[in-house]
Amino acid sequence: MPCSISQRHPTPSVAVEGDPLPLVPLRVPRLDQGTRQQPNHKIQWMRDNKLALFVHWGVYSAPAQGEWHMFAAKTRPTSYRSRYSGAFAARSQSFDPAAWARSAQELGAGRVVLTARHHDGFALWPSRHPHAWTCADAAFPAGTDFVGRFVDAVRAAGLRVGLYYSPIDWRYPGYYDVTGARPPSPALPSDCVLPGSPYPWNHEGTDPAGFDHHENARIMKNEVYQSVKELVTDFGAVDDIWWDGGWLAQQGTDADGSFFWEPGQYRDPGNDWPVDAAYGETEPGTGKPLGLTGPVRRHLPDAVSNSRSGWVGDYDIDEGFGVPSGPIRFGRLVQKAFSVSSGTWAYSGDHAMPFSSAMALPVNSFIRDMCVIVNVGPDATGAVPSEQVAVVRRLGGFMSANEEALYGTRGGPWNPVDGQFGFTFTGRTFSAHLLAGYGGGSAFTTPSLGDAKVTAVYDVVTKDPLPYRTAGGDRVTVTGIDRTRHPDDTVVAIVLDRPVVPTDIARGRPTTADSVETAHGNLGAGAVDGDTSTRWCAADGGTGHWLQADLGSVRRVTGARIAWELPGKAYRFRVDGSTDGSDWSTLADLSGNTTAAQVQTVTFTARTRHIRVTVTGLDTGAWASIRSLEVYDRPFRDPSAGPSPRGLVDQ
């Protein structure tokens, strides 16, 4: 967790105006199972666009009972295939993926994600694994490739492409008993077994106790690796791999299944479920066998993927109908996923959730710095039910009317008040989102604006100016707000005379260091480029190494925020300042720091041109290495680090 530190010195203080303003919390890409999360600039498009359209469509659309119908009805694999494959083949040929793309555009979404394969194991493309069940089966016309047509249509509409893929496959009893224990251990949930038996419900033979579940699971894993190889190589530059179902036997977490799926960069050659060479991939140059994320990074280096494979993911999922509450989500990107079909995700009739319920989910996400994926469930012909279309269009109407307060913004910088209001911002403008439960009528009072002054206030939809007045100190009360147009989220824009969030004045400035790890490109500039995936690092693991930034002129400085290379390590350090680069004074001394926070803020006030951070002590395994050195000239705090009282010092 980040932490904030203040320094107080017995010297006269420099006056600081206004309350500290919140910064945007840092996201530092994490390394997990050999793969690091995508850097911030590669996920920025998700933050900017905010919305995606999800399409759940497959053989399960034919029985019209939702995507879990095979499991819920305990329909054995052979029976399920014979009942529904032909019906879906006959009805699906009229599907129009261009219509899905148009629905996405009406929603205001920037990408469309299709369920390329769900838990029933049916692939919407002609997968080449010998056990695959696909649209290349005899029931389908020759050349059928639903994913290929989808990808072409979405790209033709100028949208990004996402492919959902589930490793879970109900056609394989081994999914429920990968170890092959007899009986399965741990015991399976009661809804996952044959009547009166401890063995999986989807077993079709007469002797489940004699069945080789371990080998069956290994074959299933082979098919998964073949499928992933095809999805990342056959369809061009896919933008998003949306995993679903790293958990085993429908128990535990996705991460709990990592020992089996091996979702990271590499596979273990000694794994108990080896992937055959024909289906897996190896890393060029090293020959190392690649895990599930390995081929994605190799063939789709700019793609993002979520955390549902068991790997940490580039973004997290908050699934379901629960309205987001609490503070801004910091340190990671979170996608709210919900279905407007009000129940199932796939087709189960022409019905949809009420519009007000649908509206509450995205608006409460945006003000918490989350993005959103909205699901529809077309019928077997590919037609989205009319009630779902209506909700999607109304959501799109809100997005269009309020686009300046949504697209290209960040949630915050102040935390929302549950059910009442929240904020988005960009540049010098922040937007107050007055939610359905807001009790303030046609007036709204802002949080403390610190040292900023309001220059204009207006209704985001009409652009009409709104009256405002100072409301005690550095707050402003806006009046005359029309809550009738969009009562679920009335948006008011407030323009300031300076950026809403304090600006990092060290960004892009020249740096010098006493030691640099040039062999790995970890130069001083990597700490001031605004990218937490780059860093400065000393050439050895000793202490006493320092990095300094030249701010260009003598300026008032209110503190710094530092992101260290590694989490879970206590870095001990000192911050010094100088007006001329020769004579230095200590601004903050944290040589006794014991807090193992990767992101730390330290506040002080001084007039200085040069800022130097000297690493005075290190935990075992850590080097002097800084991912981000930010310096500020306005009062600030990091909301992810808690309160940040000021210490003041003259220089």
KOLNUDO-152147 format. One record per residue: x, y negated, z of N, C-alpha, C in turn; residue in three letters. Coordinates in steps of 0.05 Angstrom, whole numbers, plus 5000, padded with zeros to 4 digits. Example, Ala and Ser with C-alpha at 12.3 -4.5 7.8 and 13.67 -1.06 7.14 Angstrom:
BEGIN
526451145156524650905156526450665156ALA/525750455142527350215143525849995157SER/
***
This chain:
BEGIN
501750245000500050005000501749755000MET/500849544987502349294988502249185016PRO/504149005022504048865048504848575044CYS/503948405063504648125062506248055086SER/508147875083510047805105510247505104ILE/510247375128510647085129513147035145SER/514446815139516846735153516346455164GLN/517046415190516646155203519346065214ARG/520245835208522845735216522545465231HIS/524245405249523945165266524944915252PRO/524144875227524944645212522444495203THR/522544235196520244085188518944215164PRO/516244215163514844355142514244165118SER/513944285095513044145071510044185070VAL/508443985067505544005067504644185045ALA/502744355051501544535031498544485032VAL/497344435008494544355006492744595001GLU/490444605014488444805008489045085019GLY/486945255019487345525028488745685007ASP/490245895015491546064995489546194976PRO/490246194950488546314930489346604924LEU/487446774919488147054914489547094887PRO/491647264887492947344862491447594851LEU/492047664826491047914816492948134826VAL/491848334841493648544851495148684828PRO/497548774834499148904814498349194810LEU/498549284786498449574779501149664770ARG/502349844786505049954779504650234769VAL/505250294743504850564732506250774749PRO/504750984756505651194773506751424756ARG/508751564767509851804754508652044768LEU/507452224752506152454763506652694744ASP/507652904754508053154739509653094713GLN/511652924715513452874693512552664673GLY/510152554677509152354659508352104674THR/509251874664508551614677506051504664ARG/504351384680501951254669502751044648GLN/500950984630501450784609501950514623GLN/503750354611504150084622501749914619PRO/501649694633499249524632498549424605ASN/500549364588499849254561498449464544HIS/498749724551497449934535494649994545LYS/493849894568491049934577489549664576ILE/490949454568489649184569487149174552GLN/487049314530484749314513482249424527TRP/482649604546480349704561479349494580MET/481149344593480349124610478948904594ARG/480048844571478948624555476148684544ASP/475848924533473348984520471149064540ASN/471949184562470149254584468349504578LYS/467249534554465149734549465949944529LEU/464950184533465050404514462350544513ALA/461850664490459450834487460251124488LEU/458851284505459351564508457151714493PHE/457751924479455752084465456152374473VAL/454152484487454052774494452352914473HIS/453653084457452153214435453553474429TRP/451953684426453053944419450854154418GLY/451554404418449554624417447454594439VAL/448354494462446454454484444254254478TYR/444554104456442453914449440054054437SER/440454304427438254454415436154544436ALA/436954664458434954734478433754494493PRO/435054264491433954014502433554034532ALA/435454164546435354184575437854074588GLN/439453914573441853794585444253974580GLY/446653854585449153974578449954204596GLU/448654234619449254454638447154674636TRP/445654684614443454874611444555164612HIS/446655224598447755494597448255594625MET/449555434642450055514670447555524686PHE/445955314684443555294701441655524696ALA/441355614671439655834664440956104666ALA/443656094672445256344674444956514648LYS/445156374626444956504600447756604592THR/447956864589450556984583451656874556ARG/454256874552455456744528454256854502PRO/454057114499453057224474450157144469THR/448557154490445757074487445456774481SER/446956614494446856324490447556264461TYR/449656384451450556344423448356424403ARG/447156654408445156754388442656594389SER/441956494413439456334415439656064403ARG/441955924406442055644400443955564378TYR/445755734370447755654350446355594323SER/444555774315443155744289441355504289GLY/439955464312438155234313439654964311ALA/441954964325443554714324444754684296PHE/445654894284446754884257444754764237ALA/442254854239440154764221439454474225ALA/439354384249438454114254440653904254ARG/443153994258445253794262446353684235SER/445553794213446753704188445753424180GLN/443653334193442753064186443952844205SER/445752924222446852734241448352514226PHE/448152274237449352034224451151894244ASP/453751954244455451824263455651524260PRO/455051424236455151134231452951004248ALA/450751144253448651034270449651014299ALA/451251204308452351184335454250944337TRP/455750894315457550664315455950404316ALA/453650394302451950154303450850114331ARG/450150334345449150314372451350204391SER/453850284386456050184402456349884397ALA/456049804372456349514366454049354379GLN/451649474379449349334392449849314422GLU/451149514433451749504462453949294468LEU/455649244448457949074452460349224461GLY/460349494455462549664462464749654441ALA/467249704450469549704433470449974424GLY/469350194436470050454427467750644432ARG/467850874419465851084422467351344429VAL/466351484449467451734458465451964453VAL/466352174439464552394432465552644447LEU/463652804457464253064470465053264448THR/467653274443468753454422468253744431ALA/468453804457467854064468467054034497ARG/464654134503463654134531464154404544HIS/462954444568463554684583462454944570HIS/460554924552459555164539461555274518ASP/463755124513465855224496465555184467GLY/463355054458462955014429464554764420PHE/466154804400467854594389466554464365ALA/466354194365465054044343467054004320LEU/469154154319470954144297471854434291TRP/472854504268473654784262476254864274PRO/476254904300478654984315479655254304SER/482255284305483555514293484355734312ARG/483655714337484255934356482456174349HIS/483556414350481856644342479356694359PRO/479356594384477056634401475256394401HIS/475856184386474355944387471555984376ALA/469655844388466855824377466555544367TRP/466055514340466255254328464155214306THR/464154974295462454914273463355034247CYS/465455194248466255354224464955624224ALA/463255684244461855944245460055974221ASP/459156214216457556274192454856124192ALA/453856054216451255914217451455634205ALA/453855524203454155254194455055244164PHE/454255044149455155024121458154994120PRO/459355104100462255094096463254804097ALA/465454764111466654494112465554314134GLY/463754424151462654254172464854174192THR/465053924197467053824217465853574229ASP/464353604251463053384263464953174274PHE/467153264286469153074297470352914275VAL/471053044253472252894231470452674220GLY/467852744217465952534207465552314227ARG/465452394253465252194274467552004274PHE/469952104273472351934274472351744250VAL/471651844226471651674202469651444205ASP/467251514215465151314218465751104238ALA/466851184261467550994282469750804273VAL/471750914260473950744250472950554229ARG/471150644211470050474190468550234202ALA/467450274226466050054239467849864255ALA/470449924254472449754268472549804297GLY/471750044306471750114335473950314341LEU/474650324366476650524375475250794379ARG/476951004377475951284378476751414404VAL/474851544417475451704441474351984437GLY/475752194446474852464445474852584473LEU/472552674481472152824506472853114501TYR/474253224521474853514519474853634547TYR/473453864549473254004574474854264572SER/476854304589478254554591476454784601PRO/474454714618472554914627471255054603ILE/470955314605469555464584467955684596ASP/465355664596463655864609463556124593TRP/464856134570464956394555466956584568ARG/468656484585470856644597470356694627TYR/469756944634469457004663472056944678PRO/474356954665476856894678476956614689GLY/475356424679475356154689474656154719TYR/472956344728472156354755474056514773TYR/475956654761477756824777480456844763ASP/481856624762484356614746486456804758VAL/486356864783488457034795487957334791THR/485457394784484757684779484357834805GLY/483957694827483457834852480857994851ALA/480858224864478458394865477658444894ARG/475458324903473758124889475157854888PRO/473957664874475257394872475757274899PRO/478057144902478857014927480156744920SER/479056524931476856514950474156604937PRO/472256674953469656754943468456534926ALA/466956624905465656424888463156314901LEU/462456064894459955954904457656134896PRO/455456124912453256314908451856274881SER/452056044869450756004843452656074820ASP/454956184826456856254804457356554802CYS/455656724815456057014815453657154803VAL/454257414795452157594787450357654810LEU/447857724805446057794828447158034843PRO/447457994869448358204887451258284882GLY/452858104871455658174864457357934871SER/459957984877461757754881463057654856PRO/462357774833463757714808462257514791TYR/463657374772462557154758459957214742PRO/458157024742455557054729455757104699TRP/457957014686458157024657459557284647ASN/459957474665461157734656458957884641HIS/459758004618457758144601458158444600GLU/460258544612460658834612459258974635GLY/459759234638458559394659460259424683THR/462859344681464759394703466259134709ASP/464958934722466458684727468858734745PRO/468758934763471058974781473459074766ALA/472959214743475259314727476159124706GLY/474758894703475458704682478058554689PHE/479758504670482258354675481758054673ASP/480857944695480257654696482757484692HIS/485057584702487557434699488257394670HIS/488257604654488857584626486757434611GLU/484257464618482157314606482557014610ASN/483456944634484056664640486356564623ALA/488356734620490656654604489856604575ARG/488156774564487156724536485556464534ILE/483956414555482556154556484455924555MET/486655944571488655734572489955704544LYS/490555924531491555904504489755744485ASN/487155804487485255654470485255354476GLU/485455284502485555004509488054874497VAL/490354994498492754874487492554854457TYR/491455054444491055024415489154804408GLN/486954774424485054564419486254294422SER/487754254443489053994448491053924426VAL/492554124417494454074395492953984370LYS/490654094364489154014341487953734344GLU/486853684368485553424372487453184370LEU/489953234378491953014378493552994352VAL/493053184333494553184308492753174283THR/490253264285488553294261486853044255ASP/486652854274484752644270485952364272PHE/488452344267489752074267490051964295GLY/490151694296490851554321488351534339ALA/487851744354485751744374486651554397VAL/484751394407485451194427485151294456ASP/483351484460482651564487482051864488ASP/483452014505482852294510481452304537ILE/478952374536477152364560476852654570TRP/478652724589478552994600476153024619TRP/475253274622473153324641473353614650ASP/474253664675474053934686476654074690GLY/478453954705480854094713480454284736GLY/478154254749477654434772477154714763TRP/477654904781477355194774474955304790LEU/473455484777471155614789469255414801ALA/469155174789467354964798467654904828GLN/470154914837470754864865473254684866GLN/473454534888475754364893475854124875GLY/478254034870478753794854480153874828THR/480253684810481753724785484653774790ASP/485753624809488553664816489153944828ALA/487154054841487454324852488054534831ASP/487054484807487454674785490054644769GLY/491754454778494154394762496054634760SER/496054804780497855034779497255214756PHE/494755204747493855374725494055234698PHE/492855004696492754854670495354734663TRP/497054654682499554514678499054264661GLU/497654074673496753834658498853614654PRO/501253644665503253434663504753444637GLY/507253344638508853324614509853594605GLN/510553764624511854024617510354254630TYR/510754494618509854744630512254884643ARG/511655044663513655204676513955464661ASP/516355534650516655784635516056024653PRO/516055994679515456214696512656224706GLY/510856054695508156044704506756314700ASN/504956394718503656654716501756674693ASP/501056454680499256464657500756324634TRP/502756454622504256334601502656284576PRO/503256064562501856004537503556114514VAL/502256264496503656384474504856164456ASP/507156224444508556024428506855924405ALA/505056094395503356004372501455784380ALA/500855754405498755564414499955324428TYR/502255354441503455134455505354974437GLY/506454764449508454604435510954574453GLU/513154524441515654474456516654194449THR/518154084466519253824463521553824443GLU/521453674422523753664403526353584418PRO/528453714411531053644423531653804448GLY/529753844466530253994491529154274490THR/527054314474525754574473523954634497GLY/523554444515521954484538519054514530LYS/517554714541514754744535513154514546PRO/511354404530509754174538507254254552LEU/506554104573503954134587501853994571GLY/499453964583497253844568497753554561LEU/499053404578499553124572501853094553THR/503653284552505953264534505253224505GLY/503553384493502753334465501253074461PRO/499752984481498352734478500352504476VAL/502352504494504352294493506152314468ARG/506652554459508352594436507052484410ARG/504552564406503152504381501452244382HIS/500652174406498951934410500251764431LEU/502551644426503951504447502551254458PRO/500551154443499150924453496450994465ASP/495651244464493051324475492951324505ALA/490551284516490151304544488651554550VAL/488851654574487251884583486551854612SER/484351984620483451954648484752164666ASN/483752164691485052334712483652604715SER/481852674697480252914702481553174692ARG/484053164683485453414675486953534698SER/487353374719489153454741491653284742GLY/492353154720494452954720493252684730TRP/494952504740493952264753492352094734VAL/492852104708491351954688492151664687GLY/491551534664492051254660489751084673ASP/487451214677485251074691483651284705TYR/482151194726480451364742477551344733ASP/475951544741473151554735471451534760ILE/469551354760467451334780464851424766ASP/464051674769461851784754459251774769GLU/457051714755454451744767452851484770GLY/450551504783448651284785449151104809PHE/451151164825451650994848452750724840GLY/451450504849452350234842454950174857VAL/457050094843459550024856459149814878PRO/460549854900460349664922463149624934SER/463349444953465949404966467749214950GLY/470349224956472149034944472949094915PRO/474448914904475648954877477349204878ILE/477249364856478949594853481749504845ARG/483749554861486349444855488349674853PHE/490549624839492649824836492150034815GLY/489750034803489150234783486750124767ARG/486350234743483950164727481950384732LEU/479450304739477350494744475150444723VAL/474150664712471950654692469450764705GLN/467350604706464750704715463450854692LYS/462651104697461351264676458451324685ALA/456551254669453751324675452151374650PHE/449951514653448251584630445651434632SER/444751304611442251164611439851364609VAL/440451614604438351814601437051884627SER/438051794650436751824676436452114683SER/438752244688438652524696440952674683GLY/440352814661442452954646444052754629THR/446352844620447952684602447252754572TRP/446653004567445753084540442753074538ALA/441753114514438853084508437153264525TYR/435053144537433053294551430353164549SER/429953014527427452874523427852574519GLY/425752444511425852154505425152004531ASP/427151964547426851804572429451664578HIS/429151454595431551294602431051164629ALA/433251094641433050954667431950674663MET/430750554684429750274681432050084675PRO/431449874660433549694652434849564676PHE/433349494696434649364719436649544733SER/436049804733437950004745440450024727SER/439950024701442250034683443949784685ALA/442749554687444249304689445949294715MET/444949404737446449384762449149524760ALA/449349724744451849884743454049734729LEU/453749624705456049484693456649214707PRO/454649064715455348804726456748834753VAL/455949034769457349084794460149204789ASN/460549314766463249414759465049184750SER/464049014732465748804721466748614743PHE/465148554763466048374784468048504803ILE/468348774800470348914815472749004798ARG/473048874775475248914757475249204746ASP/472949314742472649584730471649554701MET/472049764685470849774659468649984660CYS/467150014638464650174639464350344614VAL/463450584616462650744593459750824597ILE/458050764578455150804579454451044561VAL/453151244572452551484557449751494546ASN/449551614521446951684510447051974502VAL/444752104501444552384494442752424469GLY/443952424445442252464421441052744421PRO/438852774406437653044402439353194382ASP/438553434375440153614358440653494330ALA/438953314321439353184295441352954297THR/442052884321443852654325442452394330GLY/439852394331438252154337438252094366ALA/438951854374438851764402435951704409VAL/434851804430432051754438431451454439PRO/429051384431428351104428428550954455SER/427851074477427950934503430850874510GLU/432651054504435551004509436550784491GLN/435650784466436450574447435550304458VAL/433150294469432150034479433849924502ALA/434650104520436250024543438949924533VAL/440150074514442750004503442649724490VAL/440549674475440249414462439949184482ARG/438449234503438149024523440748964538ARG/442249184543444849134555446648974537LEU/446449044511448048894491447248604489GLY/444648554492443748274492444948114515GLY/445048234538446348104561449248054555PHE/450648254545453548234539454048004519MET/452347994499452747794478452147514489SER/450047484504449347214515451447114534ALA/452847294548454747214569457647294562ASN/458147324536460747434528463147284539GLU/463047024542465446874551466146934580GLU/464047034595464547094623465147394627ALA/465347544606465647834608468147934593LEU/468147894567470347994550472847834556TYR/475147974558477647834562478047704589GLY/476347794608476547684635477547904654THR/478147824679478648004700476647964722ARG/476048174737474248154760475648004782GLY/474147834797475347684819475747394810GLY/477747264823479747374841478747414870PRO/476447304876475347344903473647604903TRP/473647734926472047974928469147914927ASN/467548094916464648044914463248084941PRO/460847994943459148044966456948244957VAL/456948474968455148694959452248594955ASP/451248644931448448584925447848294921GLY/449848114925449347824924450647694900GLN/453247694900454747564878457547664876PHE/458847594854461647654850462647474828GLY/465147534818466447344800467947494778PHE/468247354756470147424735471647164728THR/474047184716475546944711477446984688PHE/478246764676480446764657481446474655THR/484046434654485146164651484245984674GLY/483045754666482145554685479145574692ARG/477845784683474945814687474346064702THR/472746044723471646284735468546274733PHE/467446504732464446534729463346664753SER/461346534765459846654787457546814777ALA/457447064784455247244776453347274799HIS/450947154796448947164817447147404811LEU/447247604829445947864824443047854833LEU/441648074827438748084832438148034862ALA/439848114880439348084908440247814920GLY/441247634903442347384913440047214925TYR/440447124950438346984964438646684965GLY/440446574949440946284951439246114933GLY/437246224920435546074902437045964878GLY/436645704873437845574849440545434856SER/441645484879444145364887446245574894ALA/448745504891450945684897453345524907PHE/454545614928456945494939459345674934THR/461445564922463745724915465445794940THR/467245984937469246024958471145784958PRO/473045794976475145594977476645594951SER/477045354939478445324914481345244917LEU/482245234942485045174947485744894938GLY/487844874922488744604913487544524887ASP/485544674876484344614851481944434854ALA/481344284833479044114832477244204809LYS/474644174813472644254792472444024772VAL/472544094746472143894725469543924710THR/468344154711465844194697464444454708ALA/461744454707460244694713457944714692VAL/457444954683455344984663454145264663TYR/451745284653450345534649451645684626ASP/452645924630454146064610452446124585VAL/449846184589448146254566447446004549VAL/446545794562445645554547447845354542THR/449945374558452145174557451344904568LYS/448944884580448044634592449644584618ASP/450444334622451944264647450044284671PRO/451344344694449844374719450944174739LEU/449244064756450243874776451744024798PRO/453743884810455244004832456243784851TYR/456843864875457843674895459743814913ARG/461543664925463443774944461943874969THR/462744114978461244235001463144305023ALA/464344115035466044165058468744265050GLY/470744095051473444165044473844225014GLY/474644465008475344524980473344714968ASP/470744694976468644844964466744664948ARG/465244774930463444624914460744764913VAL/458544614915455844724913454644644886THR/453744844871452444804845449444834849VAL/447944654837445044654839443744664811THR/441144704811439644704786440044954769GLY/440745174782441245424767438645564759ILE/438345634734435945774724436446074728ASP/434946194747435246484752433346654737ARG/431746544720429546694707430446834681THR/432546734668433246844642434447124645ARG/436447154662437647414668437747444698HIS/435447514710435347524739437147744751PRO/437847944736439648154746442548054748ASP/443247844733445847724734445847464720ASP/445447244735445546974725448346874727THR/449446784705452346724705452746424701VAL/454446314720455046024720458045994717VAL/458945834698461845784694462745534709ALA/465045554722466145334737469045294727ILE/469545054716472144994704473744834723VAL/476344904726478144774745480244614730LEU/481644444744483744284732486444424730ASP/486444684738488944844737488045134737ARG/489845324731489045604730487645704756PRO/485745874753484245984776486146124794VAL/488046274783489946434798492646294796VAL/494146264818496846144816498546274795PRO/500146114781501846214760504546294770THR/505546514760508246604766510246424752ASP/511746264766513546074753516246194747ILE/516646454755519146584747518846754722ALA/516446774711515946934688517646844664ARG/519247024653520846964630523246784635GLY/523746714660526046534665528646694664ARG/530946554660533546684659534146814686PRO/535447044685536247184710539247244709THR/540347274733543147384736543047574759THR/544947764758545147964779548048034783ALA/548648134807551448204813552048484801ASP/549948634794550348914784547948984768SER/548449114745546249184727546649464716VAL/544549624715544649894704544249884674GLU/546249784660545949744631545549994615THR/546550224625546350474610543450554606ALA/541650474624538850544621537150304614HIS/538450084607536949844599535449704621GLY/536249754646534849624669536149354676ASN/535649164658536948904660535248714678LEU/536448494685535048304703532448204691GLY/532348174664529948074651527548254656ALA/528048514661525948704666524348644691GLY/525348474709523948414733522248164730ALA/522548004709521047754706519547744679VAL/519047984667517647994642514648034644ASP/513648054669510848104674509948384669GLY/511848574665511148844659512249024682ASP/510549144697511449304720512449584711THR/512449634685513749894676516649854670SER/517649604670520449544666521649454693THR/524249444695525449364720528349284717ARG/529349144738532149114742533149324762TRP/535549424757536649614775539649574777CYS/540749584801543649574804544949824793ALA/547549804788549050024775549750244794ALA/549350204820549850424839547850404862ASP/548050594880546050604902546850454927GLY/548650274925549550124949547749894956GLY/548249774979546749544987548349294982THR/547049064986548448804981548048704953GLY/546848864935546348774908544148564907HIS/544348384888542348164887541548104858TRP/539147984856538047894831537047614836LEU/537647424817536547154821535347054795GLN/533446874798532046754776532446454777ALA/532746334753533046044751530445924742ASP/529145764759526545654753526645414734LEU/528945324726529345114706529544834717GLY/528444794741528644534754527944574784SER/528644374800527944394828524944364831VAL/523744554844520844554847520044634875ARG/517644554883516544654908515744944904ARG/516545114922515945404920514445484946VAL/512445654943510745734966511146024973THR/512746174958513246444965513746624941GLY/513946884946514547074924513047334929ALA/512647474907511547744908513447924894ARG/514148144907516148334896514948604894ILE/515248734871514549014867517149174864ALA/517649354883520049514882519749754864TRP/521949874858521850104839520050334849GLU/520450414874519250654883517150604905LEU/514950764905513150754928514250914951PRO/513250864975514051034998516850985008GLY/518150775000520850715010520850435023LYS/522250405045522550145059525050005048ALA/524549795033526749625023527249395042TYR/529749355051530449135068531848925051ARG/531048675055531948465037531948195049PHE/533148005035533247725043532647555018ARG/531147345021530547154999532046895005VAL/533646804987535146554990534346364967ASP/534746104972534145904952536445714950GLY/536745594926538845394921537845194901SER/538544934905537844734885539944714863THR/542444814868544544784848545845044840ASP/545045274852546245524846548845584861GLY/549645394878552145434893551645454923SER/550145264934549645254962546945384967ASP/546845594984544445754988543445735016TRP/540845745019539545745046537545975047SER/537346105070535446325073532646225075THR/530946335058528046265058526446475073LEU/527346725072525946945085527947165090ALA/528047275114529847485120528347735130ASP/528147935113526748185119528748415122LEU/531048355132533048565136532248775156SER/530248715172529248915191526649045182GLY/525949015156523449115147523349425149ASN/521149525159520649815161518249905145THR/516949715132514449775117515049895090THR/514050135085514550265059512450195039ALA/512249935033510349835014511749774987ALA/510649874966511949824940511649534932GLN/509449404939508949124932508948964958VAL/510548764960510748594984510548304976GLN/509148144992509047864989510447735013THR/511847515008513047365029512547075024VAL/511546925043510746655039512546465055THR/513146245043514846025055514345785038PHE/515345555046515345325028518145205028THR/518945125004521645015001521744874975ALA/523744704971524344594945526944724935ARG/526744854913529045004903528845044873THR/531145104861531145164832531845464828ARG/533445574845534345844842533246014865HIS/532146244859531146434879532846694876ILE/533946784899535547024899534447224919ARG/534147474910533347694927535747874931VAL/536647904956538948084962537948324977THR/538548564968537748804981539748875003VAL/538848865028540648895050540649175062THR/538649335056538449605066536549775050GLY/537050035048535450215031534950475046LEU/532550585040532050855049533551055031ASP/533851295040535151495024533651544998THR/535151554976533951604950533151354935GLY/533251124948532550874934535050714927ALA/534950584904537050394896535850114896TRP/537649914895536749644892535449614865ALA/532849594864531449604838528749464841SER/528249264825525749104826524249124800ILE/521749204802519949204779518848934772ARG/518348774793517148514788517948324810SER/519048094801519747874819518047634810LEU/516047564826514347344820514847124840GLU/514746874831515146634848512846444843VAL/511846324864509446154862509945874874TYR/508545684863508745404872506045304883ASP/504145484887501645414900501045614922ARG/499545534942498845724963497545974952PRO/498346214960497346454948497146674970PHE/495646874963495547124979494947354959ARG/495747594967495147834952492947984966ASP/490547994955488348114969488748414974PRO/490548544959491048824964492948854988SER/494148634997496048655019494948545045ALA/492448465045491248355069491948065073GLY/491247945096491747665101494647595100PRO/495247355090498047275087498446995100SER/498746985126499246725139501846605129PRO/501946335129504346205117506446155138ARG/508946195130511146085145512345865129GLY/513245645142514045415127517045345132LEU/518445275111521245205114521944985095VAL/523544795104524544585086527244665074ASP/527744585050530444605040531144345025GLN/
***
